[in-house]
């Protein structure tokens, strides 16, 4: 959507007569709100002043951000009269208070984070941490953790979405401020997805940590125009980034570390291998005079399922200009209409623990913003979510951390609906979070460092495209960097390779033969043979059994797994087999 139309909508506070014909059309549509059969919409809060989004607190309260700098609280379905917080912000056009997030440890530390525009010449956007005391902020508790680059005189494309990911890091979506070239530069934070520790420091495993400098090391992905919002899928960790387009396309992008989404070189579908193509993009259309703007999206993976079981795992997303909500099945890519004719100018979506879908809209004129709730009251059976000991233990085994409540519920529901434990285990073992950890671990163990941005992104892409973790390790073991790190001479390189693969030094014959291969420049073929050997694979099998079952495998189990691997079964699949076997399920306490 062009920034002029988007900005005019944001800044509009006059009575209805001051609106352009496009808004009249939207208001007419509001009278014709249409939902799928069995769904009903009810108001939760009204009289809001230009809301920009909302977030559920762990205790169920709803915190609403208003463009002018106020955070309002809905408690027990009532909008409290006193704001939680009132900030001094620059609210010109698309600037203002734009995002809010709760610390993963909110129940103990009471930390709340906000993204807003600081007035000044020039203005700039900031992420600050505040401490809550009940329904009010602790006076003087603001702690700025990130001050972004100075803004140009274009008061547009600020982004503003902030969320904590499943890894406990704070992710920040930042627009390119109307300057497309910003999105491709590693010398500023504009047009990017950022990743921070909760105190504002920068994680050393960020993909551009080695290539960017200063606070630009916070860059996690680039090539974005205006990522006004994004969402994480509970239980899986999948991240979808909603990027507001310009003239032709709106995008939903798969959030993967180190990715380049192509702006300003491309928008919408692309075949350029340098850029990550959207997983879904919808076109404005030849008759869409006033454009479109994807403003939010949310996964339906609540702690308690209220919608029909077919909605579990789907992604609901809204359009600011068209006032609709669509439903995307990420597994098939199929998009269906869910709701049309919503309250005018929707800007936020979310799902509460009880499984209701909420949306917030700006409305027309001053103080006409609303927060509405969509619930299912139809006759399709709603599947109850049981507690699954297996789901919790499985998640811990794969990610070495506790699952979020919504993640545990999502996995439990899938198992209750008949999902094969092997498929569930494989989905987690091959998830972006697990593979990202595998890449970082391989570099740290073999090269003694974290991968740079290009290495990080390219290896994740290879793993996603079917390459194996054995291939990743083989590439590192065969590299000149590995050889230099281990002394450089053929004999020293061979000793290091054997130590890393087998946990032992080579025998004399192995050392001599290996050294000749290294000296002749055929280290790659040597490593490929060794890494696929029964000895190397047996060591991995032993380690997997020790980690997942707390015991050594029998010789029969080792031989059986080696046979599987020789027939083309991946190591990830072999691990999923262990994690979905009777012994692991029994140890966990059962499905």
C-alpha positions in Angstrom: 0.0 0.0 0.0 1.4 3.5 -0.8 2.6 5.3 2.2 0.4 8.3 1.5 -2.8 6.4 1.9 -1.5 4.5 4.9 -0.3 7.7 6.5 -3.6 9.5 5.9 -5.5 6.7 7.6 -3.2 6.8 10.6 -3.4 10.6 11.0 -7.1 11.0 10.3 -9.1 12.1 13.4 -11.7 14.3 11.8 -15.5 13.5 11.7 -16.7 11.1 9.1 -17.4 13.8 6.5 -13.6 14.4 6.2 -13.0 10.9 4.8 -12.3 9.9 1.3 -14.7 7.6 -0.7 -12.5 4.6 0.1 -13.4 5.0 3.8 -17.1 5.3 2.9 -16.9 2.0 1.2 -15.3 0.4 4.3 -18.0 1.9 6.5 -20.7 0.4 4.4 -19.0 -3.0 4.6 -18.9 -2.7 8.4 -22.7 -3.1 8.3 -22.3 -6.4 6.5 -19.9 -8.2 8.9 -19.8 -11.8 7.7 -18.3 -14.7 9.6 -18.1 -18.4 8.8 -21.1 -20.5 10.1 -20.9 -21.1 13.8 -18.8 -18.1 14.7 -20.0 -15.0 16.5 -18.4 -11.6 17.2 -18.8 -9.7 20.4 -17.4 -6.3 21.5 -14.8 -6.3 24.3 -13.7 -2.6 24.5 -14.7 0.6 22.7 -13.8 4.2 22.7 -10.1 3.5 22.0 -8.0 6.3 20.5 -6.1 5.0 17.4 -5.1 1.6 18.8 -2.0 0.1 17.1 -2.1 -3.4 18.7 -2.5 -5.5 21.8 -1.0 -8.3 23.8 -2.2 -10.8 26.3 -0.5 -10.7 29.7 0.2 -14.2 31.2 -2.7 -13.6 33.7 -5.2 -12.9 30.9 -5.3 -9.1 31.0 -5.2 -7.4 27.6 -2.7 -4.5 27.2 -3.6 -2.2 24.3 -1.2 0.2 22.7 -2.5 3.6 21.4 -0.7 5.6 18.9 -0.6 8.7 21.1 1.5 6.9 23.7 -1.0 5.4 26.1 -1.2 1.7 27.1 -4.8 0.7 28.1 -5.7 -2.4 30.1 -8.7 -4.6 29.7 -9.3 -6.6 32.9 -12.2 -9.0 33.3 -13.6 -7.8 30.0 -13.7 -4.2 31.2 -11.6 -1.4 29.9 -9.9 0.3 32.8 -10.3 4.1 32.9 -6.7 4.8 34.0 -4.0 3.9 31.4 -1.2 1.6 32.5 1.3 4.0 31.0 1.3 7.3 29.1 4.4 8.1 27.0 5.5 11.2 25.3 5.8 10.1 21.7 6.1 11.5 18.2 2.8 10.3 16.7 3.2 11.9 13.2 1.6 9.8 10.5 2.8 6.2 11.1 4.9 7.0 14.2 3.9 6.6 17.8 3.5 3.8 20.3 3.6 0.7 18.1 4.4 -2.5 20.0 4.3 -4.2 23.3 5.6 -7.5 24.8 5.8 -9.3 28.1 9.0 -10.7 29.5 9.0 -14.6 29.6 9.5 -14.2 33.3 6.8 -11.6 33.7 5.1 -13.4 36.6 8.3 -12.9 38.7 10.0 -9.8 37.3 6.9 -7.8 36.0 8.8 -6.5 33.0 6.9 -5.0 30.0 8.6 -3.9 26.8 7.3 -1.2 24.4 8.4 0.1 21.0 7.7 3.8 20.4 8.9 6.9 18.5 10.9 9.4 20.6 10.3 13.0 19.6 13.3 15.0 18.5 15.2 16.5 15.5 15.5 14.0 14.2 13.1 11.6 15.9 14.0 7.9 16.4 12.4 4.7 17.5 13.2 3.1 20.8 12.5 -0.2 22.7 12.2 0.3 26.4 11.6 -1.9 29.4 9.2 -1.0 32.1 8.2 -2.6 35.4 4.6 -3.2 36.2 2.9 -2.9 39.5 -0.6 -4.3 39.1 -2.4 -2.3 36.5 0.0 0.6 36.5 3.6 1.1 35.6 6.2 1.7 38.4 7.1 5.4 38.0 10.6 6.0 36.8 11.1 2.4 35.9 11.7 3.0 32.1 15.0 1.4 30.9 15.8 2.0 27.2 17.4 -1.1 25.8 17.6 -0.1 22.2 17.7 3.3 20.4 17.4 2.8 16.7 18.8 4.9 13.9 17.7 8.6 13.4 14.7 8.8 11.2 14.4 10.8 8.0 11.8 13.4 7.3 9.5 10.6 6.0 7.2 9.7 8.9 6.5 6.2 7.6 7.5 2.5 7.6 8.4 2.2 11.3 7.5 -1.5 11.8 6.9 -1.8 15.5 6.1 -5.4 16.3 8.0 -6.9 19.2 7.7 -10.4 20.6 9.8 -12.9 22.6 10.6 -16.0 20.6 10.7 -19.6 21.9 14.4 -19.1 22.5 13.8 -16.4 25.1 15.2 -13.6 22.8 13.4 -10.4 22.0 12.6 -9.9 18.3 11.9 -6.5 16.9 10.4 -5.7 13.5 11.7 -2.4 12.0 10.6 -0.7 8.8 13.0 1.0 6.3 11.6 4.5 7.0 10.6 5.0 3.3 14.2 4.5 2.1 14.4 1.2 0.3 18.2 1.0 0.3 18.2 0.8 4.1 16.7 -2.7 3.9 19.8 -4.1 2.2 22.4 -2.4 4.4 24.2 -3.9 7.4 25.2 -0.4 8.6 21.8 0.4 10.0 18.9 -1.4 11.7 16.1 -0.2 9.4 14.2 -2.6 7.2 15.3 -5.5 9.4 14.2 -8.1 11.9 16.3 -7.7 15.0 17.1 -10.2 17.8 18.2 -9.1 21.3 18.7 -10.5 24.8 16.1 -9.3 27.2 18.5 -6.7 28.7 19.2 -5.2 25.2 22.6 -6.9 24.7 23.2 -8.8 21.5 23.3 -12.6 21.3 26.7 -13.8 19.9 24.9 -16.4 17.7 23.0 -13.8 15.7 23.7 -14.5 12.0 25.3 -11.1 11.2 27.3 -10.9 14.5 30.6 -11.5 12.8 30.0 -9.2 9.7 28.1 -6.2 11.2 29.5 -3.9 13.9 28.1 -2.2 17.0 24.4 -2.5 17.6 23.9 -3.6 13.9 25.0 -7.0 15.1 21.4 -7.3 16.4 20.3 -7.8 12.7 18.7 -11.2 12.4 17.2 -10.9 8.9 17.0 -8.1 6.3 15.3 -7.0 3.1 12.0 -6.0 4.7 9.9 -2.9 3.8 7.5 -2.5 6.7 7.2 -5.5 9.0 4.4 -4.0 11.0 3.8 -7.3 12.8 5.0 -10.9 13.1 4.0 -14.0 15.1 5.6 -17.2 16.5 3.7 -20.5 16.4 3.4 -22.0 19.9 5.0 -25.4 20.2 6.8 -25.4 16.9 8.6 -22.1 16.9 7.8 -21.2 13.3 7.9 -17.4 12.8 5.8 -15.6 10.1 6.6 -12.0 9.3 3.9 -9.8 7.8 5.5 -7.3 5.4 3.4 -4.4 4.2 3.9 -4.0 0.5 4.0 -1.1 -1.9 2.0 -1.1 -5.1 1.3 -4.8 -5.9 1.9 -7.4 -3.2 1.4 -8.1 0.5 3.7 -10.8 2.0 3.8 -13.4 4.7 7.4 -14.5 5.1 8.9 -17.5 6.8 11.1 -16.0 9.5 14.5 -17.7 9.3 17.8 -16.4 10.6 20.0 -14.7 8.1 17.3 -14.5 5.4 17.1 -11.7 2.8 13.5 -11.0 1.8 14.5 -8.9 -1.2 13.1 -5.4 -0.7 13.5 -3.1 -2.5 14.8 -5.3 -5.4 11.7 -7.5 -5.4 8.2 -7.7 -3.9 5.9 -10.7 -3.9 6.8 -14.0 -5.5 10.4 -14.2 -6.8 12.7 -16.8 -8.4 15.8 -15.0 -7.4 17.9 -17.5 -5.3 19.5 -14.6 -3.4 16.2 -13.8 -1.7 13.8 -15.9 0.4 10.4 -16.1 -1.3 7.3 -15.4 0.7 5.3 -18.5 1.8 2.2 -16.6 0.9 1.7 -13.3 -1.0 -1.6 -11.8 -2.2 -1.9 -9.3 -5.0 -3.6 -5.9 -4.8 -5.4 -6.6 -8.1 -6.1 -4.3 -11.1 -9.3 -2.8 -9.6 -7.9 -2.4 -6.1 -7.6 1.4 -6.3 -6.8 2.0 -2.7 -4.3 -0.9 -2.2 -3.9 -3.3 0.6 -1.9 -3.6 3.8 -1.3 -6.8 5.8 -1.3 -5.5 9.4 -1.2 -8.6 11.6 -1.4 -12.4 11.9 -1.6 -15.0 14.6 -1.4 -18.8 14.8 -4.3 -20.7 16.3 -2.5 -22.9 18.9 -4.2 -21.9 22.1 -3.9 -23.6 25.5 -7.5 -24.6 25.1 -9.0 -25.2 21.7 -12.4 -23.6 21.1 -12.5 -23.6 17.3 -13.0 -26.8 15.3 -10.1 -29.1 15.3 -9.3 -28.3 11.6 -8.3 -24.8 12.7 -5.5 -25.9 15.0 -2.1 -24.7 13.6 -3.7 -22.4 11.0 -2.5 -18.8 10.5 -5.2 -16.0 10.6 -4.2 -12.7 9.1 -5.9 -9.4 8.5 -5.9 -6.6 5.9 -6.0 -3.0 7.1 -7.6 -1.6 3.9 -10.0 -4.4 3.0 -11.2 -5.1 6.6 -11.1 -8.9 6.3 -9.5 -11.9 8.0 -8.2 -14.8 6.0 -7.2 -18.3 7.2 -4.0 -19.9 5.9 -3.2 -23.6 6.4 0.6 -23.6 6.5 0.7 -27.3 5.8 -1.0 -27.0 2.4 -0.8 -23.3 1.6 -4.5 -23.1 1.1 -6.1 -19.7 2.0 -9.8 -19.3 2.8 -12.0 -16.4 3.8 -12.7 -16.3 7.5 -14.4 -12.9 8.1 -15.2 -9.8 6.0 -16.7 -6.4 6.8 -14.9 -6.1 10.1 -14.8 -3.0 12.2 -12.9 -0.4 10.0 -9.1 -0.5 9.7 -8.1 -3.6 11.7 -4.5 -3.5 13.0 -4.1 -6.4 15.4 -5.0 -10.1 15.9 -4.4 -12.4 18.8 -5.7 -15.7 20.4 -6.3 -16.0 24.1 -5.7 -19.1 26.3 -9.4 -20.0 26.0 -9.2 -20.2 22.2 -11.1 -17.0 21.3 -9.8 -14.9 18.4 -9.5 -11.1 19.1 -9.0 -8.3 16.6 -8.5 -4.6 17.2 -9.4 -1.8 14.8 -8.8 1.9 14.5 -12.3 2.9 13.4 -13.3 6.3 12.0 -12.7 9.6 13.7 -11.5 10.2 17.3 -11.9 7.6 20.0 -13.8 5.0 17.8 -11.3 2.2 18.1 -12.6 -1.2 19.2 -11.4 -4.5 20.4 -13.7 -7.4 19.4 -13.8 -11.1 20.1 -14.7 -13.9 17.7 -15.8 -17.2 19.3 -17.1 -20.5 18.0 -20.6 -21.6 19.0 -21.3 -24.0 16.2 -22.0 -27.7 16.3 -18.7 -29.1 15.1 -17.0 -31.0 17.9 -14.3 -29.1 19.8 -11.6 -31.5 20.7 -10.5 -31.2 24.4 -6.8 -30.9 25.0 -5.5 -33.5 27.4 -2.3 -33.3 29.3 0.4 -35.4 27.6 3.5 -36.4 29.7 5.1 -37.6 26.5 4.7 -34.3 24.7 6.5 -32.5 27.6 9.3 -34.9 27.9 9.7 -35.1 24.1 10.0 -31.3 23.9 12.6 -31.3 26.7 14.7 -34.0 25.0 14.8 -32.1 21.7 15.2 -28.5 22.8 16.6 -28.9 26.3 14.0 -26.5 27.7 10.4 -26.6 29.0 7.7 -26.1 26.4 5.4 -23.0 26.6 1.9 -23.9 27.8 0.5 -23.3 24.4 3.2 -25.4 22.8 2.4 -28.3 25.2 -1.3 -28.0 24.4 -0.7 -28.0 20.7 1.5 -31.1 20.8 -0.9 -32.8 23.2 -3.9 -32.1 20.9 -2.1 -33.4 17.9 -1.4 -36.7 19.7 -4.9 -36.9 21.0 -6.3 -36.5 17.5 -4.3 -39.5 16.4 -1.0 -38.0 15.1 1.7 -40.6 14.9 4.3 -40.0 17.6 7.0 -40.7 15.0 5.7 -37.8 12.9 5.4 -35.5 15.8 9.0 -36.3 16.9 10.3 -35.9 13.4 8.6 -32.5 13.0 10.3 -31.2 16.1 13.7 -32.8 15.3 13.6 -31.1 11.8 12.2 -27.8 13.1 14.0 -24.5 12.3 15.0 -24.1 16.0 16.6 -27.5 16.2 18.4 -27.2 12.9 19.6 -23.7 13.8 21.1 -25.2 17.0 22.7 -28.0 14.9 24.4 -25.4 12.7 25.8 -23.4 15.5 26.9 -26.5 17.5 28.8 -27.9 14.4 30.7 -24.6 13.9 31.5 -24.2 17.6 32.7 -27.8 18.0 34.7 -28.1 14.8 35.8 -24.5 14.1 35.6 -23.0 17.5 33.4 -20.1 16.5 29.8 -19.3 15.5 28.9 -19.1 11.8 28.7 -15.8 10.1 25.5 -14.6 8.4 26.1 -16.2 5.0 27.3 -19.5 6.5 24.3 -19.6 8.9 21.7 -18.9 6.3 23.1 -21.1 3.6 23.5 -24.1 5.9 20.0 -23.7 7.2 18.7 -23.6 3.7 20.7 -26.7 2.8 19.2 -28.6 5.8 15.7 -27.4 4.9 16.3 -28.5 1.3 17.2 -32.1 2.3 21.0 -31.9 2.9 22.1 -33.9 6.0 23.9 -32.9 9.1 26.6 -35.4 8.1 27.2 -33.3 5.0 27.4 -30.1 7.1 30.0 -31.7 9.4 31.9 -33.1 6.4 32.1 -29.7 4.8 33.6 -28.2 8.0 36.0 -31.0 8.5 37.3 -30.7 5.0 37.7 -26.9 5.1 41.0 -25.0 5.0 39.9 -23.3 8.2 39.7 -26.6 10.0 43.1 -27.6 8.8 44.7 -24.3 9.8 43.0 -24.5 13.3 44.6 -27.9 13.9 48.1 -27.3 13.0 48.0 -27.4 9.2 50.2 -30.5 8.6 48.5 -33.5 7.1 49.3 -35.7 10.1 47.8 -33.2 12.6 44.7 -32.7 10.4 44.1 -36.5 10.2 44.5 -36.9 14.0 42.0 -34.1 14.6 39.5 -35.6 12.2 39.7 -39.0 13.9 39.4 -37.4 17.3 36.3 -35.5 16.3 34.6 -38.3 14.4 35.6 -41.4 16.5 36.8 -40.0 19.8 40.2 -41.7 19.3 43.5 -41.2 17.5 44.1 -42.9 14.2 46.1 -46.1 14.0 49.5 -45.9 12.2 48.1 -47.3 8.9 45.1 -44.9 9.1 47.3 -42.0 9.9 49.7 -42.6 6.9 46.9 -43.2 4.4 44.9 -40.2 5.6 47.9 -37.9 5.6 48.6 -38.9 1.9 45.0 -38.0 1.1 45.2 -34.6 2.8 48.5 -33.9 1.2 47.1 -34.6 -2.2 44.2 -32.3 -1.8 41.5 -35.0 -1.4 40.5 -34.3 2.2 36.9 -34.1 1.2 36.7 -37.7 -0.1 38.6 -38.9 3.0 36.1 -37.2 5.3 33.1 -38.4 3.3 34.2 -42.0 3.7 35.0 -41.7 7.4 31.8 -39.8 8.3 29.6 -42.4 6.7 31.5 -45.3 8.3 29.8 -47.6 10.7 32.3 -46.5 13.4 31.4 -42.8 13.1 27.7 -43.5 12.9 27.8 -46.0 15.8 29.3 -43.3 18.0 26.3 -41.0 17.1 23.9 -43.8 17.8 25.5 -44.4 21.2 25.3 -40.7 22.0 21.6 -40.5 21.0 20.7 -43.5 23.2 22.6 -42.0 26.1 20.9 -38.6 25.7 17.3 -39.9 25.0 17.1 -43.1 26.9 19.9 -42.7 29.4 21.5 -46.0 28.5 23.8 -47.6 26.0 22.2 -49.4 23.0 22.6 -53.1 22.5 24.7 -54.4 19.7 21.4 -55.5 18.0 20.0 -51.9 18.2 23.2 -50.5 16.8 23.2 -52.9 13.9 19.5 -52.2 13.2 20.0 -48.5 13.1 23.2 -48.8 10.9 21.1 -50.8 8.5 18.5 -48.1 8.3 21.2 -45.4 7.7 22.7 -47.5 4.9 19.3 -47.6 3.2 19.1 -43.8 3.1 17.3 -43.0 6.4 18.5 -39.7 7.8 20.1 -39.3 11.2 17.2 -37.0 12.1 14.7 -39.8 11.2 16.7 -42.3 13.2 16.6 -40.0 16.3 12.8 -39.5 15.8 12.4 -43.3 15.8 14.2 -43.5 19.2 12.1 -40.6 20.5 8.8 -42.2 19.4 9.6 -45.7 20.4 7.8 -47.6 23.1 10.7 -47.3 25.6 10.9 -43.5 25.4 7.1 -43.2 25.6 7.0 -45.4 28.6 9.8 -43.5 30.3 7.9 -40.3 29.7 4.8 -41.5 31.4 2.7 -42.3 28.3 0.8 -40.4 25.7 
